């Protein structure tokens, strides 16, 4: 009998909690049940593919047995020659071999040894000594579908001799034996497929589906309450793909909780800032009204400081109006025009008000006619934020070696249609943590108590101009930021209009 293959399909599936509570019903309700049925179907399909050559082999063996039985009787009968075999003995021989005629071919002659009701024609003849597998399968299927009332002729050699034995018989008993064999094969196939599917079902359910269901339940529980630390999955140890997926899921859930907590803190901070911003704007508006009167004062010293004070208060009022814009809405589009960079840098120096008594120098390497195609207010905020950070770093920095100059150096040059601006200081440099979160708000501060908003805002404004900002490497201690701002592309129509 042919061997039965075991299917490689694995029944089971992750199911929701409601199905888990249903016991076995839940286990078979989802992907588990589908895999179980697929395993049974595929095993049955494999059995069907095996059945055809198996039943063909069974048919050939059955015919060989009948032919060998007839050959044994033929040899005995041939030994009694020239005496004629009685009619009753012939009938008994034909009945015992299940044939209608027995013919022995020897030495080039054919001899009819026993015969009864020889048909005038046969429906098929088969040489069992020379048949290929495909032909055997075709003959077996033909017998199963159309056999039962056909007369067939079978012949083959007698052992290792030169004699040939030939029999004529009906295929009713052959078809009956083949049907009995097929029914046994069907029952055995069903039994094997069920046993195989059951073993695979519980094996895969144990090593694969349970971990998948655990991952699914963890994701479902976490989605219901992501703020609850108890909902974070506790991963299992192991090196398989599901264990690795569990560890990644736990890491992702932990990071997501931190992000949600940070977003909540930012929302609370935004609410607090909005309240402070409202009162601060009122205070600055009052200061603006009072400072307007200083313009008309007769004191020369007051007259020299009044315009700077007014510009400072105007900027403070503008900043209070834009504080809540960060992280909630994008900055206004730059209103670009050619700006004299020397004039803008002088305003930054005036606002910083670096005192010579602090021992901090402010140096600049800029061509007097250098212009930048940018928004004046936004470029001021970029340069001011970076220079203020450098100044605060130098104020708190006391160099260990004597003679080291604490200096902020601003240099700029035009390279074609791009202006490159370097802001360099001789401070302690950026700590590793600040480098990792360089332009991240509330995480990229280089000093204790800082928020990191300055760099985040500067980067957003530079990107709005289509430029880049980066922390450049330098051999000496300190920090070097490099800003590159390209000019606006000129359309052909605008060029022709100016020409």
C-alpha positions as CSV (number, residue, x, y, z in Angstrom):
1,X,0.0,0.0,0.0
2,X,1.3,3.5,-0.8
3,X,2.7,5.7,1.9
4,X,0.6,8.6,3.0
5,X,2.3,12.1,2.9
6,X,2.0,14.5,5.8
7,X,0.9,18.0,4.8
8,X,3.1,21.0,5.8
9,X,0.2,23.3,6.4
10,X,-0.4,24.5,9.9
11,X,-3.8,25.0,11.4
12,X,-4.4,27.7,14.0
13,X,-4.8,31.5,14.1
14,X,-4.8,34.4,16.5
15,X,-8.3,35.2,17.6
16,X,-9.9,38.0,19.6
17,X,-10.7,37.8,23.2
18,X,-14.3,37.0,22.7
19,X,-13.3,33.9,20.7
20,X,-10.7,32.9,23.3
21,X,-13.4,32.8,25.9
22,X,-15.4,30.5,23.7
23,X,-12.9,27.6,24.3
24,X,-12.5,25.2,21.4
25,X,-15.2,27.0,19.5
26,X,-13.0,30.1,19.5
27,X,-9.9,28.2,18.5
28,X,-11.6,27.0,15.3
29,X,-13.4,30.2,14.5
30,X,-10.7,32.2,12.9
31,X,-7.5,31.5,11.1
32,X,-7.0,28.3,13.1
33,X,-10.1,26.7,11.7
34,X,-9.1,27.7,8.1
35,X,-5.7,26.2,8.5
36,X,-7.2,23.0,9.9
37,X,-9.5,22.6,7.0
38,X,-6.8,23.5,4.5
39,X,-4.5,20.9,6.0
40,X,-7.2,18.2,5.6
41,X,-7.9,19.3,2.0
42,X,-4.2,19.4,1.0
43,X,-3.6,16.0,2.6
44,X,-6.6,14.6,0.7
45,X,-5.2,16.3,-2.5
46,X,-1.9,14.6,-1.9
47,X,-3.7,11.3,-1.5
48,X,-5.5,11.8,-4.7
49,X,-2.2,12.4,-6.5
50,X,-0.9,9.2,-4.9
51,X,-4.1,7.2,-5.5
52,X,-3.9,7.0,-9.3
53,X,-0.4,5.3,-9.5
54,X,-1.2,3.3,-6.4
55,X,-4.4,1.8,-7.8
56,X,-2.7,1.2,-11.1
57,X,0.0,-0.8,-9.4
58,X,-2.7,-2.7,-7.5
59,X,-4.4,-3.6,-10.8
60,X,-1.2,-4.9,-12.3
61,X,-0.4,-7.0,-9.2
62,X,-3.9,-8.5,-9.3
63,X,-3.6,-9.4,-13.0
64,X,-0.1,-10.8,-12.4
65,X,-1.6,-13.1,-9.7
66,X,-4.3,-14.3,-12.1
67,X,-1.8,-14.9,-14.8
68,X,0.6,-16.8,-12.5
69,X,-2.3,-19.0,-11.3
70,X,-3.3,-19.8,-14.8
71,X,0.4,-20.4,-15.8
72,X,0.7,-22.9,-13.0
73,X,-2.4,-24.8,-14.1
74,X,-1.2,-24.5,-17.8
75,X,2.1,-26.2,-17.0
76,X,0.3,-29.1,-15.3
77,X,-2.2,-29.5,-18.1
78,X,0.6,-29.3,-20.7
79,X,2.4,-32.2,-18.9
80,X,-0.6,-34.4,-19.4
81,X,-0.4,-34.1,-23.2
82,X,-1.3,-35.7,-25.6
83,X,-4.2,-36.8,-23.3
84,X,-7.2,-34.5,-23.6
85,X,-8.4,-32.8,-20.4
86,X,-11.9,-33.8,-19.4
87,X,-14.6,-31.1,-19.7
88,X,-15.3,-31.1,-16.0
89,X,-11.7,-30.6,-15.2
90,X,-11.5,-27.7,-17.7
91,X,-14.5,-26.1,-16.1
92,X,-13.0,-26.5,-12.6
93,X,-9.7,-25.0,-13.8
94,X,-11.4,-22.0,-15.5
95,X,-13.5,-21.4,-12.3
96,X,-10.4,-21.6,-10.0
97,X,-8.5,-19.1,-12.2
98,X,-11.5,-16.9,-12.9
99,X,-11.0,-17.1,-16.6
100,X,-12.9,-18.1,-19.8
101,X,-9.9,-19.4,-21.7
102,X,-6.3,-20.4,-21.1
103,X,-3.8,-20.4,-23.9
104,X,-0.1,-21.6,-23.7
105,X,2.3,-20.4,-26.3
106,X,5.4,-22.6,-26.6
107,X,8.0,-23.3,-29.3
108,X,6.2,-20.9,-31.7
109,X,2.8,-22.6,-31.3
110,X,-0.3,-21.7,-29.4
111,X,-2.3,-24.4,-27.5
112,X,-5.8,-23.8,-26.1
113,X,-5.6,-25.7,-22.8
114,X,-9.1,-24.9,-21.4
115,X,-12.0,-22.8,-22.7
116,X,-15.6,-22.1,-22.0
117,X,-17.9,-19.6,-23.7
118,X,-15.1,-17.9,-25.7
119,X,-16.3,-14.5,-26.9
120,X,-16.0,-13.6,-30.5
121,X,-14.2,-10.4,-29.7
122,X,-12.5,-8.8,-26.6
123,X,-12.8,-5.2,-25.4
124,X,-9.2,-4.8,-24.4
125,X,-5.9,-6.6,-24.3
126,X,-2.9,-6.0,-22.0
127,X,0.7,-7.2,-22.0
128,X,1.7,-6.9,-18.3
129,X,5.3,-7.5,-19.1
130,X,5.6,-4.3,-21.1
131,X,3.5,-1.4,-19.7
132,X,4.6,2.1,-18.7
133,X,3.3,3.9,-15.6
134,X,1.2,6.4,-17.6
135,X,-0.5,3.6,-19.6
136,X,-1.0,1.7,-16.4
137,X,-2.8,4.7,-14.7
138,X,-4.9,5.2,-17.8
139,X,-6.0,1.6,-17.9
140,X,-6.8,1.6,-14.2
141,X,-9.0,4.7,-14.5
142,X,-10.7,3.2,-17.5
143,X,-11.5,0.0,-15.6
144,X,-12.9,2.0,-12.6
145,X,-15.1,4.2,-14.7
146,X,-16.2,1.9,-17.5
147,X,-15.3,-1.7,-16.4
148,X,-17.5,-4.4,-14.9
149,X,-19.0,-6.0,-18.1
150,X,-16.0,-6.0,-20.5
151,X,-14.1,-9.0,-21.7
152,X,-10.3,-8.5,-21.6
153,X,-7.3,-10.5,-22.8
154,X,-4.1,-10.6,-20.6
155,X,-0.8,-12.2,-21.6
156,X,2.7,-12.4,-20.2
157,X,5.8,-14.7,-19.8
158,X,5.8,-17.8,-17.6
159,X,8.5,-17.1,-15.1
160,X,11.9,-16.9,-16.7
161,X,11.0,-19.3,-19.6
162,X,10.3,-18.6,-23.2
163,X,6.7,-19.7,-22.7
164,X,3.8,-17.2,-22.8
165,X,0.5,-17.6,-21.0
166,X,-2.6,-15.9,-22.2
167,X,-6.0,-15.7,-20.5
168,X,-9.4,-14.3,-21.4
169,X,-11.7,-13.1,-18.7
170,X,-14.3,-10.5,-17.7
171,X,-13.1,-7.5,-15.6
172,X,-16.0,-7.6,-13.1
173,X,-14.0,-9.2,-10.3
174,X,-11.0,-6.9,-11.2
175,X,-13.2,-3.8,-10.9
176,X,-14.7,-5.1,-7.6
177,X,-11.3,-5.6,-6.1
178,X,-10.2,-2.1,-7.3
179,X,-13.3,-0.5,-5.8
180,X,-12.7,-2.3,-2.5
181,X,-9.0,-1.1,-2.5
182,X,-10.2,2.5,-3.3
183,X,-12.6,2.6,-0.4
184,X,-9.9,1.4,2.0
185,X,-7.6,4.1,0.6
186,X,-10.3,6.7,1.1
187,X,-10.9,5.8,4.7
188,X,-7.2,5.6,5.4
189,X,-6.6,8.9,3.7
190,X,-9.3,10.7,5.8
191,X,-7.9,9.1,9.0
192,X,-4.3,10.2,8.1
193,X,-5.3,13.7,7.1
194,X,-7.3,14.2,10.4
195,X,-4.4,12.8,12.5
196,X,-1.9,15.0,10.6
197,X,-4.1,18.1,10.8
198,X,-4.7,17.6,14.5
199,X,-1.0,17.2,15.3
200,X,-0.1,20.2,13.3
201,X,-3.0,22.2,14.7
202,X,-2.0,21.8,18.3
203,X,1.8,22.0,17.6
204,X,1.5,25.3,15.7
205,X,-1.1,26.6,18.2
206,X,1.5,26.0,20.9
207,X,4.6,27.4,19.2
208,X,3.1,30.1,16.9
209,X,-0.5,31.0,17.3
210,X,-0.4,31.6,21.1
211,X,2.4,34.1,20.7
212,X,0.6,35.8,17.8
213,X,-2.6,36.0,19.9
214,X,-0.6,37.4,22.8
215,X,0.8,40.1,20.4
216,X,-2.7,40.8,19.1
217,X,-4.2,41.1,22.6
218,X,-1.3,43.4,23.7
219,X,-1.9,45.7,20.8
220,X,-5.6,45.8,21.4
221,X,-5.2,46.4,25.2
222,X,-2.6,49.1,24.5
223,X,-4.8,50.9,22.0
224,X,-7.6,51.1,24.5
225,X,-5.4,52.9,27.1
226,X,-1.9,53.8,25.7
227,X,-1.1,56.0,28.7
228,X,-1.3,53.0,31.1
229,X,2.1,51.6,31.8
230,X,0.5,48.2,32.7
231,X,-0.6,47.9,29.1
232,X,3.0,47.7,27.8
233,X,3.7,44.1,26.7
234,X,6.2,42.1,28.7
235,X,8.2,40.3,25.9
236,X,9.2,36.7,26.1
237,X,12.8,35.5,25.8
238,X,13.8,33.7,22.6
239,X,15.5,34.1,19.3
240,X,12.6,33.2,17.0
241,X,10.8,35.8,14.9
242,X,7.8,36.1,17.2
243,X,10.0,36.7,20.2
244,X,11.9,39.4,18.3
245,X,8.6,40.9,17.2
246,X,7.4,41.0,20.8
247,X,10.5,42.8,22.0
248,X,10.1,45.4,19.2
249,X,6.5,45.8,20.1
250,X,7.3,46.4,23.7
251,X,10.0,49.0,22.7
252,X,7.6,50.7,20.4
253,X,4.9,50.9,23.0
254,X,7.3,52.3,25.6
255,X,8.6,55.0,23.1
256,X,5.0,55.8,22.2
257,X,4.1,56.3,25.8
258,X,7.0,58.7,26.3
259,X,6.0,60.6,23.2
260,X,2.4,60.8,24.3
261,X,3.6,62.0,27.7
262,X,5.8,64.6,26.1
263,X,3.0,65.8,23.8
264,X,0.7,66.2,26.9
265,X,3.5,68.2,28.6
266,X,3.8,70.4,25.5
267,X,0.1,70.9,25.4
268,X,0.1,72.0,29.0
269,X,3.0,74.2,28.3
270,X,1.2,75.8,25.4
271,X,-1.8,76.5,27.6
272,X,0.5,78.1,30.2
273,X,2.4,80.1,27.6
274,X,-0.9,81.4,26.1
275,X,-1.9,82.8,29.4
276,X,1.5,84.3,30.1
277,X,1.6,85.6,26.5
278,X,-1.7,87.4,26.9
279,X,-0.6,89.3,30.0
280,X,3.0,89.9,28.6
281,X,1.5,91.4,25.5
282,X,-0.5,93.9,27.5
283,X,2.6,94.9,29.5
284,X,4.7,95.3,26.4
285,X,2.0,97.4,24.8
286,X,2.1,99.8,27.8
287,X,5.9,99.9,27.6
288,X,5.6,100.7,23.9
289,X,3.3,103.6,24.5
290,X,5.6,105.1,27.1
291,X,8.7,104.5,25.0
292,X,7.1,106.5,22.2
293,X,7.3,109.6,24.3
294,X,11.0,109.2,24.7
295,X,11.4,110.0,21.0
296,X,10.4,113.6,21.8
297,X,12.7,114.0,24.7
298,X,15.4,116.7,24.4
299,X,18.2,114.7,26.1
300,X,20.7,113.7,23.5
301,X,21.6,110.4,25.3
302,X,17.9,109.5,25.4
303,X,17.4,110.4,21.7
304,X,20.3,108.1,20.8
305,X,18.9,105.1,22.7
306,X,15.2,105.7,22.0
307,X,15.1,104.2,18.5
308,X,16.9,101.1,19.6
309,X,14.6,100.7,22.5
310,X,11.6,101.1,20.3
311,X,12.8,98.5,17.8
312,X,13.5,96.1,20.7
313,X,10.0,96.5,22.2
314,X,8.5,96.1,18.7
315,X,10.3,92.9,18.2
316,X,9.3,91.7,21.7
317,X,5.6,92.4,20.8
318,X,6.0,90.5,17.6
319,X,7.6,87.6,19.3
320,X,4.8,87.3,21.9
321,X,2.4,87.1,19.0
322,X,4.4,84.3,17.3
323,X,5.2,82.1,20.4
324,X,2.2,79.9,20.0
325,X,2.8,79.5,16.3
326,X,5.7,77.1,16.9
327,X,4.6,73.5,16.7
328,X,1.0,74.5,15.9
329,X,1.3,76.3,12.6
330,X,4.1,77.0,10.2
331,X,5.9,80.3,10.2
332,X,4.8,83.0,7.8
333,X,6.3,82.7,4.3
334,X,9.5,84.8,4.1
335,X,9.0,88.3,2.6
336,X,12.4,88.3,0.8
337,X,14.3,91.3,-0.4
338,X,18.0,92.2,-0.6
339,X,19.4,92.9,2.9
340,X,22.7,94.5,3.8
341,X,24.1,91.9,6.1
342,X,26.4,94.4,7.9
343,X,23.5,96.5,9.1
344,X,21.5,93.5,10.3
345,X,24.6,92.1,12.2
346,X,25.0,95.5,13.9
347,X,21.4,95.3,15.2
348,X,22.2,91.9,16.6
349,X,25.3,93.3,18.4
350,X,23.2,96.1,19.8
351,X,20.6,93.7,21.2
352,X,23.2,91.4,22.7
353,X,24.9,94.4,24.3
354,X,28.2,92.5,24.9
355,X,30.1,94.3,27.7
356,X,33.8,94.5,27.2
357,X,34.2,93.9,31.0
358,X,33.1,90.3,30.5
359,X,36.2,89.5,28.4
360,X,34.1,88.4,25.4
361,X,35.0,89.7,22.0
362,X,32.7,90.0,19.0
363,X,34.5,89.8,15.6
364,X,33.1,89.9,12.1
365,X,34.5,89.1,8.7
366,X,32.0,90.4,6.2
367,X,32.3,92.5,3.0
368,X,30.6,95.8,3.5
369,X,28.5,95.4,0.3
370,X,27.4,91.8,1.0
371,X,23.6,91.4,0.6
372,X,21.4,88.4,1.5
373,X,18.2,87.7,-0.3
374,X,16.0,86.9,2.8
375,X,13.3,88.1,5.1
376,X,14.8,90.8,7.3
377,X,13.0,89.9,10.5
378,X,13.4,86.1,10.1
379,X,17.1,86.4,9.2
380,X,17.6,88.6,12.3
381,X,16.0,85.9,14.5
382,X,18.2,83.2,13.0
383,X,21.5,85.2,13.6
384,X,20.3,86.5,17.0
385,X,19.4,83.1,18.3
386,X,22.7,81.5,17.3
387,X,24.8,84.5,18.6
388,X,22.9,84.6,21.9
389,X,23.5,80.9,22.4
390,X,27.2,81.4,21.8
391,X,27.3,84.4,24.2
392,X,25.5,82.4,26.9
393,X,28.0,79.5,26.4
394,X,31.0,81.9,26.7
395,X,29.6,83.7,29.8
396,X,29.4,80.4,31.7
397,X,32.7,79.1,30.3
398,X,36.0,79.7,32.1
399,X,38.9,78.4,30.0
400,X,41.4,76.3,31.8
401,X,44.4,77.6,29.9
402,X,45.5,81.2,30.4
403,X,45.5,83.4,27.4
404,X,42.6,81.7,25.6
405,X,40.4,84.4,24.1
406,X,36.6,84.1,24.5
407,X,35.3,85.2,21.1
408,X,32.3,85.1,18.8
409,X,33.2,85.4,15.2
410,X,30.6,85.9,12.4
411,X,31.8,85.6,8.8
412,X,29.9,85.6,5.6
413,X,30.6,85.3,1.9
414,X,28.8,85.0,-1.3
415,X,29.5,82.0,-3.6
416,X,27.6,82.5,-6.7
417,X,23.9,82.6,-5.8
418,X,24.4,81.3,-2.3
419,X,25.4,83.2,0.8
420,X,27.3,81.1,3.4
421,X,27.3,82.4,7.0
422,X,29.5,81.0,9.8
423,X,28.9,81.7,13.5
424,X,31.9,80.5,15.5
425,X,32.7,80.6,19.2
426,X,35.6,79.5,21.4
427,X,33.3,78.0,24.1
428,X,33.2,74.5,25.5
429,X,31.4,73.0,22.5
430,X,28.2,71.0,22.2
431,X,27.8,68.1,24.7
432,X,26.9,64.7,23.1
433,X,23.3,64.7,24.3
434,X,22.8,68.1,22.7
435,X,24.3,66.8,19.4
436,X,21.9,63.9,19.3
437,X,18.9,66.2,19.6
438,X,20.5,69.3,18.0
439,X,17.4,70.8,16.4
440,X,14.7,69.2,18.6
441,X,12.6,71.5,20.7
442,X,12.9,71.0,24.4
443,X,15.6,68.3,23.9
444,X,18.4,70.0,22.1
445,X,19.5,72.5,24.7
446,X,23.3,72.7,25.4
447,X,22.9,74.3,28.8
448,X,21.0,73.6,32.0
449,X,17.6,75.2,32.0
450,X,17.5,75.8,28.3
451,X,14.6,74.8,26.1
452,X,16.4,74.2,22.8
453,X,13.7,76.4,21.0
454,X,16.3,78.8,19.6
455,X,18.0,76.2,17.3
456,X,14.6,74.6,16.4
457,X,13.2,78.0,15.3
458,X,16.4,78.9,13.5
459,X,16.3,75.7,11.5
460,X,12.6,76.1,10.6
461,X,13.3,79.6,9.3
462,X,16.4,78.6,7.3
463,X,14.5,75.8,5.7
464,X,11.7,78.2,4.8
465,X,14.3,80.1,2.8
466,X,15.3,76.9,1.0
467,X,18.7,76.8,2.8
468,X,20.5,74.6,5.2
469,X,21.9,74.9,8.7
470,X,24.4,72.4,10.3
471,X,26.9,72.0,13.1
472,X,30.3,72.0,11.3
473,X,33.3,70.2,12.7
474,X,36.3,72.3,13.7
475,X,39.8,71.3,15.0
476,X,39.7,73.8,17.9
477,X,37.4,73.9,20.9
478,X,34.0,75.6,20.5
479,X,31.0,75.5,18.3
480,X,30.6,76.4,14.6
481,X,27.2,76.7,12.9
482,X,27.1,77.1,9.1
483,X,24.1,78.6,7.4
484,X,23.7,78.5,3.6
485,X,20.9,80.6,2.0
486,X,20.4,80.6,-1.7
487,X,18.9,83.5,-3.7
488,X,15.5,83.2,-5.1
489,X,15.4,81.8,-8.6
490,X,14.7,84.5,-11.2
491,X,12.0,83.8,-13.7
492,X,12.6,84.5,-17.4
493,X,9.8,87.1,-17.4
494,X,11.2,89.0,-14.4
495,X,14.7,89.0,-16.0
496,X,13.3,90.4,-19.2
497,X,11.3,93.0,-17.4
498,X,14.4,94.3,-15.5
499,X,16.5,94.1,-18.7
